[in-house]
Amino acid sequence: MHRLEHLNRQDVVIDELVIHSIEMGIYLAQVNYDDKVAFLVDADNRPQRFLSVDQIKQSLSEATVKMAWLQHQSAYDEMIGGPDKVDNSLRIPV
């Protein structure tokens, strides 16, 4: 678990940021920092929800991010009766 207040500092270097695009304009941020991979969490230790990619960028504006990705998983194959185990992930650099 990582909190924004711990990561959004000038001395922090995030190796990888993966922004997961969930449904209905909800985004979750997963960071690889200090050899730990975890989602950003809120004060209740629940995954922190963001409303845009820009909101995540602004929230981490003080930290250094080496690589950042936007990842979206499509349920298209499942919706048309295709196999359940197909990886329909799209990952693009941000």
C-alpha positions in Angstrom: 0.0 0.0 0.0 1.3 3.4 -0.9 -0.2 6.8 0.0 0.1 9.9 -2.0 1.5 11.9 0.8 4.4 9.5 1.1 5.1 9.4 -2.6 4.5 12.9 -3.8 7.9 14.3 -2.7 10.9 15.5 -4.7 13.2 12.8 -3.2 10.9 9.9 -4.4 11.7 8.0 -7.6 8.9 5.8 -8.9 10.3 3.1 -11.2 6.9 2.4 -12.9 3.4 3.9 -12.7 0.6 1.9 -14.2 -2.7 3.7 -14.5 -5.5 1.2 -14.7 -8.5 2.4 -16.6 -11.6 0.9 -15.0 -15.1 1.4 -16.1 -17.1 4.7 -16.2 -14.1 7.1 -16.0 -12.5 5.6 -12.9 -8.7 5.2 -12.7 -6.5 3.4 -10.2 -2.8 3.9 -9.9 -0.3 1.2 -9.3 3.3 2.1 -8.5 6.5 0.2 -8.4 8.5 2.0 -5.7 11.3 0.8 -3.5 11.0 -2.7 -5.0 7.3 -2.9 -3.9 4.4 -3.0 -6.3 1.1 -1.7 -4.9 -1.9 0.5 -5.6 -2.2 3.9 -4.2 -4.6 3.9 -1.3 -6.7 6.5 0.5 -6.9 7.2 4.2 -9.1 4.1 4.7 -6.5 1.9 2.9 -8.8 1.4 0.0 -7.6 1.8 -3.6 -7.5 5.6 -4.3 -9.9 6.4 -7.1 -9.1 9.1 -9.6 -11.4 10.6 -12.2 -8.7 11.2 -14.9 -5.2 10.5 -16.0 -4.4 14.2 -15.4 -5.6 14.0 -11.8 -3.1 11.2 -11.2 -0.3 13.1 -12.9 -1.1 16.2 -10.8 -1.3 14.1 -7.6 2.3 12.8 -8.3 3.7 16.0 -9.7 6.5 16.3 -7.1 7.8 12.7 -7.5 10.0 11.5 -10.4 8.3 8.8 -12.5 10.7 6.8 -14.7 8.0 5.0 -16.8 4.2 5.5 -16.9 1.6 3.4 -18.6 -2.1 3.6 -19.2 -3.6 0.1 -19.1 -7.1 -0.9 -20.2 -8.6 -4.4 -20.2 -11.5 -5.0 -22.6 -14.3 -7.4 -21.8 -15.2 -7.7 -25.5 -14.4 -11.4 -25.9 -16.3 -12.2 -22.8 -19.3 -10.2 -23.9 -19.5 -12.0 -27.3 -19.2 -15.4 -25.7 -15.4 -15.9 -26.3 -13.0 -17.6 -24.1 -12.7 -16.3 -20.5 -8.9 -16.5 -20.3 -7.9 -14.2 -23.2 -5.8 -11.2 -22.1 -7.3 -8.2 -23.8 -5.0 -5.7 -22.1 -4.0 -2.6 -24.0 -1.0 -0.8 -22.5 0.3 2.5 -23.9 3.0 4.9 -22.6 1.7 8.1 -20.9 
